[in-house]
Amino acid sequence: MRIALINPAWHFEGSIYFGCRDPHLPLEYQYSKALLERAGHEVEVIDGQLEGLSLEQIRVRVQSFAPQASVVTTAPSYLFWRCAPPELRVPQETLRAIRDCGGMLIAVGPHGSTTPRATLKKLEVDLVIMGECEEVLVKVLGTERDNWRRIPSLCYADEGDIRVQGGPFASNMLSLPSLTWREETVQSHAHHHHRFDGTPKGPGAEMEVSRGCPFHCTFCAKDNFRNLYRKRPLQTVLTELDGLIANGIEYVYFIDEIFMPDRALLEALIDRPVKFGVQMRIDLWSFELLDLLGRAGCVSIEAGIESITAEGRQALDKKCRISTEDLAGRLIYAKRAVPFVQANLLESRLDDPVEVERWRQALLKNGVWANKPVPLFPYPGSPDYTQRWGPPDDQAWERAHDFYLSLFTEFSDIQEERPRPLRELELSA
């Protein structure tokens, strides 16, 4: 079977999306491609964002390939599944462009994982995969439709009704292979995600060492995908990294929800000619391991602090075991070994704005960047959403979006414009 894996040509006008808008390597599609080709399928990745394709160019590529099935994702990359654009405007546009030439249409991503029925209706696809898609794609594309009932984590129309079977799927990280990339793909990826220490001299890349997180902070939308913490085998990670280095990359960003202290990995990175960035909880790192992190080549840390008070962190269910003073001390210590260190803050409404600004300025004087608190969007699939409204239903994205727009009159310094209502964005697709 010929299968097209399509990453749309993303644009974000009027969106609340505050993730990075540059293209990133489509890790979920590269895993899927490897597994599907292993099963005997012919696969083409059509990356509208990384390749700079227009809708018409995506359509031409699909027509030329003539797939029996086309897969479209609802998030710009695996890195941003947990904070995707709430609206489905761009996937709608992409599916509209290929509807008559894409074969069977399949949606993957955070929307279908959390609200499968609504996603199936809005996108008018044949099938929605709930959760991590790599292994499920192999099963469903090797099975006749009459036998889909045997496969978990699917949503599709069945005899006039919408069938949702099972829950979100979690991939086996021990079985996913080291990814290999074409040299042209790597060379076209100039973006160095979250890197601020210097001007890039070569291409960048993204990888994952692990998937999921052992914590359950209220704001994190991971309950329905990338949830359970699972590590990839060290040799699998190093083989993939060595392939990227051979293709000329000088920087890699580890997209792990939480980059955990891992002495064996860090020691293996010391002798490899690559710089890297991570997102982490700095309260889990000792001073010794922060030194090792710097020696291993880390040039960028994004540390989730969220609140400057113990009460605020407790309300967010951070389960942080050290004080605000100690958090600041570790951030400042990390800056001695790592060129760029950022402390992420959320608008928790429990912190005194004057104290927040004082804390920020103290860090800034020591070279640590701390952002102004970001308004908290209650993503469907996050504990915050469930605590407010219960399990997500078909109106979950609209409900969360309306709440967000009504609650905040000012948005973060990351966002450039006031977002438009979700219904308006999707109707304009």
C-alpha positions in Angstrom: 0.0 0.0 0.0 1.2 3.5 -0.8 0.8 5.8 2.3 1.4 9.6 2.5 2.3 11.0 5.9 1.4 14.7 5.6 2.5 17.6 7.9 0.5 20.6 7.0 1.9 24.0 5.9 1.2 25.5 9.3 0.1 29.1 9.9 -1.1 30.6 13.2 -3.0 33.9 12.5 -5.4 34.6 15.4 -4.4 31.5 17.3 -3.5 31.2 21.0 -0.7 28.9 20.0 2.5 30.0 21.8 4.8 27.2 20.7 7.7 27.6 18.3 6.5 28.5 14.8 9.7 27.3 13.0 9.6 23.8 11.4 10.9 20.8 13.3 11.7 17.2 12.2 8.6 15.1 12.1 9.7 12.4 14.6 6.3 10.7 14.8 6.2 10.4 11.0 9.8 9.1 10.7 9.0 6.4 13.3 5.8 5.5 11.4 7.6 5.4 8.1 10.2 3.0 9.4 7.6 0.7 10.9 5.3 0.8 7.8 8.2 0.2 5.4 9.2 -2.8 7.6 5.7 -4.1 7.1 6.0 -3.8 3.3 4.3 -0.5 2.6 5.6 2.3 0.3 5.7 5.6 2.3 6.3 9.2 1.5 6.5 12.0 4.0 5.2 15.3 2.7 6.2 18.0 5.1 4.4 21.2 4.2 6.1 23.2 7.0 9.7 22.0 6.7 9.6 22.0 2.8 7.8 25.3 2.6 5.0 23.9 0.5 1.7 25.7 -0.4 -1.6 23.9 -0.2 -1.5 23.5 -4.0 2.0 22.0 -3.9 0.9 19.6 -1.2 -2.0 18.6 -3.4 0.4 18.1 -6.4 2.7 15.9 -4.4 -0.2 13.8 -3.2 -1.6 13.4 -6.7 1.8 12.4 -8.0 2.3 9.8 -5.3 -1.3 8.5 -5.6 -1.6 7.1 -2.1 -4.2 4.5 -0.9 -4.1 6.3 2.5 -3.1 9.7 3.7 -2.3 10.6 7.3 -2.6 14.2 8.5 -1.5 15.4 11.9 -3.2 18.1 14.0 -0.1 19.5 15.7 3.0 21.1 14.1 5.3 18.4 15.6 5.6 15.9 18.3 7.3 18.5 20.4 4.1 20.5 20.6 1.4 17.8 20.9 0.9 19.0 24.5 0.4 22.6 23.6 -1.0 22.4 20.0 -3.1 25.1 18.4 -6.6 24.4 19.7 -8.3 25.1 16.4 -8.3 22.5 13.5 -8.2 25.2 10.8 -4.9 24.1 9.2 -5.6 20.3 9.1 -9.1 21.2 7.7 -7.5 23.2 4.9 -5.0 20.4 4.1 -7.7 17.7 4.0 -9.9 19.8 1.8 -7.0 20.1 -0.7 -6.4 16.4 -0.9 -9.8 14.9 -0.3 -10.3 13.7 -3.8 -6.8 12.3 -4.3 -5.5 11.2 -0.9 -7.3 7.8 -0.6 -8.4 6.8 2.9 -8.0 9.8 5.2 -6.5 9.3 8.7 -6.0 11.9 11.5 -3.4 11.6 14.2 -2.5 14.0 17.0 -3.6 15.5 20.3 -7.1 16.5 19.2 -8.2 13.0 18.2 -6.5 11.6 21.2 -8.5 13.7 23.6 -11.8 14.4 21.6 -11.9 11.7 19.0 -15.6 12.1 18.0 -15.4 15.9 17.5 -12.1 15.5 15.6 -13.7 12.9 13.3 -16.6 15.2 12.6 -14.7 18.4 12.1 -12.0 16.8 9.8 -14.4 14.5 8.0 -11.8 11.8 7.9 -12.3 8.0 7.7 -10.4 7.3 10.8 -8.9 8.9 13.9 -6.1 7.3 15.9 -6.1 8.0 19.6 -2.8 8.4 21.4 0.7 7.7 19.9 0.2 6.6 16.3 3.3 4.7 15.1 2.4 1.1 15.9 -1.4 1.7 15.5 -0.8 2.9 11.9 0.9 -0.4 11.0 -2.0 -2.4 12.5 -4.8 -0.5 10.9 -3.2 -0.2 7.4 -2.5 -3.9 7.4 -6.1 -4.8 8.3 -9.3 -4.8 6.2 -11.9 -2.2 7.5 -14.3 -5.0 8.4 -11.7 -6.1 11.0 -11.0 -2.7 12.5 -13.1 -3.7 15.6 -10.1 -5.9 16.7 -7.8 -2.9 16.9 -7.8 -0.6 20.0 -7.4 3.2 20.0 -9.5 3.9 16.9 -12.5 6.2 16.2 -14.5 5.8 13.0 -18.0 5.9 11.6 -19.6 2.4 11.7 -23.1 1.6 10.5 -24.3 5.2 10.9 -22.8 5.8 14.3 -19.4 6.9 15.6 -17.4 4.1 17.2 -14.8 4.8 19.8 -12.9 1.7 20.8 -10.3 1.6 23.6 -8.3 4.5 24.9 -5.2 6.4 23.7 -2.3 4.1 22.7 1.2 4.3 24.3 4.0 3.1 22.0 6.6 0.6 23.1 9.7 2.7 23.2 11.9 -0.4 23.3 10.6 -1.4 19.8 10.8 1.9 18.0 14.0 2.1 15.9 16.8 4.6 15.7 15.6 7.1 13.2 17.5 7.7 10.0 17.1 10.9 7.9 18.0 11.8 4.4 20.9 14.2 4.3 18.8 16.7 2.3 16.2 16.7 5.0 18.8 17.4 7.7 20.5 20.0 5.7 17.3 21.9 5.2 16.6 22.1 8.9 18.4 25.3 9.8 16.4 25.9 13.0 18.0 25.4 16.4 15.1 25.1 18.8 15.5 27.2 21.9 19.1 28.0 21.3 20.4 31.5 22.2 24.1 31.1 22.9 25.4 31.8 19.5 24.8 31.9 15.7 24.2 28.4 14.3 27.0 27.2 12.0 25.2 24.0 10.8 21.8 22.4 10.8 19.9 21.4 13.9 17.7 18.5 14.7 15.2 17.1 17.3 15.3 13.8 19.1 13.8 12.1 22.1 15.6 10.2 24.8 12.3 9.3 26.6 8.6 9.8 26.2 6.1 10.8 28.9 6.5 12.1 32.4 6.2 10.5 35.9 4.6 13.7 37.2 1.0 14.9 36.8 1.1 18.7 37.0 -2.4 20.2 36.5 -1.4 22.3 33.5 0.2 19.6 31.4 -2.0 18.1 28.6 -0.5 14.7 28.4 -3.1 12.3 29.9 -4.2 11.1 26.5 -0.8 10.8 24.8 2.9 10.8 25.7 1.8 10.1 29.3 3.6 7.1 30.9 7.3 7.7 31.3 9.3 5.4 29.0 13.0 5.5 28.1 14.5 4.6 24.8 17.5 2.2 25.0 20.8 4.2 25.3 22.3 2.5 22.2 19.2 3.3 20.1 19.6 7.0 21.1 23.3 7.1 20.4 23.0 5.4 17.0 20.4 7.9 15.9 22.5 10.8 17.2 25.6 9.6 15.5 23.7 9.4 12.2 22.6 13.0 12.6 26.2 14.1 13.4 27.4 12.3 10.3 24.8 14.3 8.3 26.3 17.6 9.6 24.1 18.7 12.5 25.8 20.7 15.2 22.8 21.0 17.6 20.0 18.8 18.8 17.0 19.6 20.9 15.7 16.7 23.1 12.0 17.0 23.0 11.4 14.9 26.1 8.6 16.2 28.3 11.1 16.0 31.1 14.8 15.4 30.5 15.8 13.3 33.4 19.3 13.1 35.0 21.0 10.2 33.2 24.7 9.9 33.9 25.3 7.2 31.3 23.8 9.3 28.5 25.6 12.5 29.6 29.0 10.7 29.8 28.4 9.3 26.3 27.7 12.8 25.0 30.9 14.3 26.3 33.0 13.0 23.4 30.4 13.7 20.7 30.8 16.9 18.7 27.3 18.2 19.3 25.6 20.9 21.4 22.1 20.3 22.8 19.1 21.8 24.6 16.6 20.3 27.1 13.5 21.0 29.1 13.7 19.8 32.7 12.7 20.1 36.3 15.8 21.6 37.9 14.7 20.4 41.3 15.6 16.9 40.2 19.2 17.8 39.3 22.2 17.8 41.7 25.0 20.4 41.4 27.3 17.6 40.3 25.0 16.5 37.5 24.4 20.1 36.4 28.2 20.3 36.0 28.2 17.1 34.0 25.3 18.4 31.8 27.4 21.4 30.9 30.4 19.3 30.1 28.3 17.0 27.9 27.5 19.9 25.6 24.2 21.4 26.9 23.8 25.0 25.9 20.1 25.6 26.7 18.0 24.7 29.7 14.2 25.4 29.8 13.3 24.8 33.4 9.7 24.5 34.5 9.3 26.6 37.7 5.7 27.7 37.1 5.2 29.5 40.5 7.5 31.3 42.9 5.6 30.1 46.0 5.3 26.7 47.6 1.5 27.2 47.7 1.4 28.0 44.0 3.4 25.0 43.0 1.3 22.8 45.3 -1.9 24.1 43.6 -0.3 23.0 40.3 0.5 19.6 41.8 4.2 20.1 41.0 5.4 17.9 43.9 8.5 20.1 44.2 10.5 19.1 47.3 12.8 22.2 47.4 12.2 25.8 48.3 11.9 28.8 46.0 15.3 30.0 47.2 16.8 26.6 46.4 15.2 26.6 42.9 16.8 30.0 42.3 20.1 28.8 43.6 20.2 25.8 41.2 19.2 28.0 38.3 22.0 30.4 39.0 24.4 27.5 39.5 23.4 25.9 36.2 24.1 29.2 34.4 27.8 28.7 35.3 27.9 25.5 33.2 25.2 26.1 30.6 25.2 29.3 28.5 21.4 29.9 28.5 19.1 29.0 31.4 15.4 29.9 31.4 12.9 29.7 34.2 9.3 29.2 32.9 6.6 30.9 35.0 2.8 30.5 34.6 0.1 32.9 35.7 -1.1 30.9 38.7 -3.1 33.8 40.3 -1.7 32.8 43.6 1.6 34.7 43.3 2.0 38.4 44.2 2.9 40.2 40.9 5.3 42.5 42.7 7.1 39.5 44.2 7.2 37.7 40.9 8.8 40.7 39.3 11.3 41.0 42.1 12.2 37.3 41.7 12.5 37.7 38.0 14.9 40.6 38.3 17.1 38.8 40.8 17.5 36.0 38.3 18.1 38.3 35.4 20.9 40.0 37.3 22.5 36.6 37.5 22.1 35.8 33.8 19.1 33.6 34.1 16.1 34.4 31.9 12.7 34.2 33.6 9.7 35.0 31.4 6.7 37.0 32.5 4.0 34.6 33.7 2.2 33.0 30.8 -1.6 32.7 31.0 -2.6 29.1 31.6 -4.8 27.5 28.9 -6.8 24.6 30.3 -6.0 22.1 27.6 -8.5 19.3 27.2 -6.6 16.2 28.5 -5.0 18.2 31.3 -5.9 17.7 35.0 -6.7 21.4 35.1 -9.4 20.9 32.4 -10.8 17.8 34.1 -10.9 19.5 37.5 -13.0 22.4 36.1 -15.4 20.6 33.8 -14.9 16.8 34.0 -13.7 14.5 31.2 -13.5 16.2 27.8 -16.6 16.0 25.6 -17.2 17.1 22.0 -17.2 20.8 23.0 -14.0 20.6 25.1 -11.8 22.7 22.9 -14.5 25.4 22.5 -15.2 25.5 26.2 -11.5 25.8 27.2 -10.9 28.4 24.5 -13.9 30.6 25.5 -12.8 30.4 29.1 -9.3 31.5 28.3 -10.5 34.4 26.2 -12.9 35.6 28.9 -10.5 35.2 31.8 -7.5 37.1 30.4 -7.6 40.7 29.1 -3.8 40.7 28.5 -1.8 37.9 27.1 1.8 36.9 27.4 4.8 38.6 25.9 5.1 35.5 23.7 1.9 36.2 21.9 1.7 39.0 19.4 -2.0 39.5 19.0 -5.3 38.9 20.7 -6.5 35.5 19.7 -9.8 35.0 17.8 -12.6 32.7 18.9 -12.0 29.1 18.0 -15.3 28.7 16.1 -14.3 31.7 14.0 -11.0 30.2 13.2 -12.4 26.9 12.2 -15.3 28.3 10.2 -12.7 30.4 8.2 -10.9 27.2 7.1 
